[in-house]
Amino acid sequence: MIYDIAIIGGGPAGLAAAITAIAQNCSVIVFDAHGFSPRLRSVKKVSNYMGIPDISGTELMDKFVDHARKMEIEIIEEKVISLQEGDDIFTIGTPSGIYSANAVLLATGISRSELIPGEKEFLGRGVSYCAKVDAEKYKGKKVVAISTVPNAMDEIDCLAEHCEEVYFFPRYENVVPPKHKNVKVITDEPIDINGTDKVTGLHTNNDYYAVSGVFMFRASDPLNSFLPGLQMRGKSVLVDDQAQTNIEGVFAGGDCTGQPWQVNRAAGQGQKAALSAIKYLSRRDIKFNDRSVTWGNE
Ligand SMILES: Cc1cc2nc3c(=O)[nH]c(=O)nc-3n(C[C@H](O)[C@H](O)[C@H](O)COP(=O)(O)OP(=O)(O)OC[C@H]3O[C@@H](n4cnc5c(N)ncnc54)[C@H](O)[C@@H]3O)c2cc1C
C-alpha cells in the first residue's frame, strides 16, 4: 500500500497532523519511537493549553493519543531509521518494516544531537542506526556502538550476539554494565569516523579503534542524517510559510522547525503542514477515498 502521508513523530505536532489528514480522507501512517513525546510527558503541569488550564504533560499527551486512536489512525511504534526519495514516492524504513508514501511530514521534535564527522558520509557504508537490522552484516567483526540514551541496551546486546567485539561508548551517566563479555565500555570522546569506501575506524580523543561498523543510538537522530539534502537552519528544519521543506513532498511542523517550543504552536504547525501536504497531493492529482477536502476561507 502507498500511504498518502507518512508522519514521522507522534508528539502534538505529528498527531495533530494525522488527525487533520485523516479527517480529510487521506490515508495516513504515523511513526513514533519513544512512547509519544517524552518531552511533553516530562512536564509536571501545563497551564497554557487553551481550555484545559491545569493538566500534566502526560495526561495531555494521553488525550492526544486517545483522540488519534479513536480516529483509527495507523500508528507504528518504531523509530524511522531510513527515508529515501524515489520517483515521486518516499520509502520509510523502521527496524521491522518498509513503508511507502506519496508525501512525508516531519514532526520529530527538537534534536539536540550533532552529527559526528564522517557519520553522514558513511551512513549505509558502515554507519548504522539499528542493530536489529544491520548487526548480521558484522558477524565476527569488531564494531563501535555510541549511545546517548540509556535505553539502547537491547541494541548493544544484539550487537554482542553477532560481533566479535563491541566498543561501547555510553555518552550518559549511570551506565548499567553490559551483560555480554565482548562489550567493552569506553569513556573516551568519539571524534570522527573514517574509512575509504567503507568505515575502517573511529578516532577518539585518546585512541584509534579499527572497526568495520559504527552504530549510533540517540533519542532523535539529526534529520539531515537520513535525509541528506534537507536544508536546515541551525538544528531546525527550514520551512517556508506553507510548512514545505526544500525537498518536494516533504513538510515539517512543531519543535523540529524551531522556537517557540510550545504545544499550541506544535499542534497548529502540524495541522498546517498536513493541509499543505494535502494540497501538494491534490496538485499531483492523487485521489483520496473521497475528495471532500475543505480549505477554510480560501
Ligand atoms: C520541561 C519542559 C516544559 C515544557 N512546558 C510547556 C508548557 O508549559 N506549555 C507548552 O505549551 N509547552 C511546553 N513544553 C514544550 C512542549 O513539550 C513541546 O513544544 C511539544 O512537545 C512539541 O511537540 P512536537 O510534536 O513538535 O515534538 P515532541 O513532543 O518532541 O514529539 C516528537 C516525537 O517524535 C518522535 N521521534 C523523533 N524522531 C523519530 C524517529 N526517527 N522515528 C520515530 N519517531 C521519532 C519522538 O520520540 C517524539 O515522540 C515544555 C517542554 C519541556 C521540555
PDBQT file of the ligand as one rigid body, heavy atoms in Angstrom, charges set to zero:
ROOT
HETATM    1  C1  LIG A 301      10.461  20.943  30.765  1.00  0.00    +0.000 C 
HETATM    2  C2  LIG A 301       9.512  21.347  29.650  1.00  0.00    +0.000 A 
HETATM    3  C3  LIG A 301       8.407  22.133  29.978  1.00  0.00    +0.000 A 
HETATM    4  C4  LIG A 301       7.502  22.484  28.974  1.00  0.00    +0.000 A 
HETATM    5  N1  LIG A 301       6.401  23.196  29.312  1.00  0.00    +0.000 NA
HETATM    6  C5  LIG A 301       5.489  23.525  28.365  1.00  0.00    +0.000 A 
HETATM    7  C6  LIG A 301       4.308  24.235  28.720  1.00  0.00    +0.000 A 
HETATM    8  O1  LIG A 301       4.031  24.526  29.888  1.00  0.00    +0.000 OA
HETATM    9  N2  LIG A 301       3.462  24.564  27.704  1.00  0.00    +0.000 N 
HETATM   10  C7  LIG A 301       3.697  24.240  26.402  1.00  0.00    +0.000 A 
HETATM   11  O2  LIG A 301       2.884  24.554  25.526  1.00  0.00    +0.000 OA
HETATM   12  N3  LIG A 301       4.805  23.561  26.043  1.00  0.00    +0.000 NA
HETATM   13  C8  LIG A 301       5.712  23.194  26.983  1.00  0.00    +0.000 A 
HETATM   14  N4  LIG A 301       6.844  22.482  26.624  1.00  0.00    +0.000 N 
HETATM   15  C9  LIG A 301       7.133  22.246  25.195  1.00  0.00    +0.000 C 
HETATM   16  C10 LIG A 301       6.327  21.081  24.556  1.00  0.00    +0.000 C 
HETATM   17  O3  LIG A 301       6.549  19.892  25.257  1.00  0.00    +0.000 OA
HETATM   18  C11 LIG A 301       6.767  20.942  23.094  1.00  0.00    +0.000 C 
HETATM   19  O4  LIG A 301       6.661  22.189  22.432  1.00  0.00    +0.000 OA
HETATM   20  C12 LIG A 301       5.938  19.902  22.317  1.00  0.00    +0.000 C 
HETATM   21  O5  LIG A 301       6.006  18.650  22.940  1.00  0.00    +0.000 OA
HETATM   22  C13 LIG A 301       6.452  19.804  20.885  1.00  0.00    +0.000 C 
HETATM   23  O6  LIG A 301       5.707  18.875  20.168  1.00  0.00    +0.000 OA
HETATM   24  P1  LIG A 301       6.346  18.151  18.861  1.00  0.00    +0.000 P 
HETATM   25  O7  LIG A 301       5.286  17.211  18.417  1.00  0.00    +0.000 OA
HETATM   26  O8  LIG A 301       6.869  19.156  17.925  1.00  0.00    +0.000 OA
HETATM   27  O9  LIG A 301       7.626  17.360  19.391  1.00  0.00    +0.000 OA
HETATM   28  P2  LIG A 301       7.747  16.258  20.525  1.00  0.00    +0.000 P 
HETATM   29  O10 LIG A 301       6.691  16.458  21.549  1.00  0.00    +0.000 OA
HETATM   30  O11 LIG A 301       9.157  16.287  20.971  1.00  0.00    +0.000 OA
HETATM   31  O12 LIG A 301       7.431  14.891  19.771  1.00  0.00    +0.000 OA
HETATM   32  C14 LIG A 301       8.276  14.372  18.793  1.00  0.00    +0.000 C 
HETATM   33  C15 LIG A 301       8.090  12.859  18.750  1.00  0.00    +0.000 C 
HETATM   34  O13 LIG A 301       8.796  12.348  17.605  1.00  0.00    +0.000 OA
HETATM   35  C16 LIG A 301       9.429  11.133  17.965  1.00  0.00    +0.000 C 
HETATM   36  N5  LIG A 301      10.551  10.874  17.036  1.00  0.00    +0.000 N 
HETATM   37  C17 LIG A 301      11.696  11.586  16.883  1.00  0.00    +0.000 A 
HETATM   38  N6  LIG A 301      12.484  11.024  15.937  1.00  0.00    +0.000 NA
HETATM   39  C18 LIG A 301      11.797   9.922  15.488  1.00  0.00    +0.000 A 
HETATM   40  C19 LIG A 301      12.083   8.929  14.515  1.00  0.00    +0.000 A 
HETATM   41  N7  LIG A 301      13.222   8.930  13.817  1.00  0.00    +0.000 N 
HETATM   42  N8  LIG A 301      11.177   7.950  14.322  1.00  0.00    +0.000 NA
HETATM   43  C20 LIG A 301      10.000   7.914  15.023  1.00  0.00    +0.000 A 
HETATM   44  N9  LIG A 301       9.689   8.846  15.965  1.00  0.00    +0.000 NA
HETATM   45  C21 LIG A 301      10.573   9.828  16.186  1.00  0.00    +0.000 A 
HETATM   46  C22 LIG A 301       9.889  11.402  19.398  1.00  0.00    +0.000 C 
HETATM   47  O14 LIG A 301      10.155  10.201  20.068  1.00  0.00    +0.000 OA
HETATM   48  C23 LIG A 301       8.661  12.133  19.958  1.00  0.00    +0.000 C 
HETATM   49  O15 LIG A 301       7.708  11.213  20.475  1.00  0.00    +0.000 OA
HETATM   50  C24 LIG A 301       7.749  22.094  27.619  1.00  0.00    +0.000 A 
HETATM   51  C25 LIG A 301       8.845  21.288  27.324  1.00  0.00    +0.000 A 
HETATM   52  C26 LIG A 301       9.723  20.918  28.323  1.00  0.00    +0.000 A 
HETATM   53  C27 LIG A 301      10.882  20.013  27.985  1.00  0.00    +0.000 C 
ENDROOT
TORSDOF 0
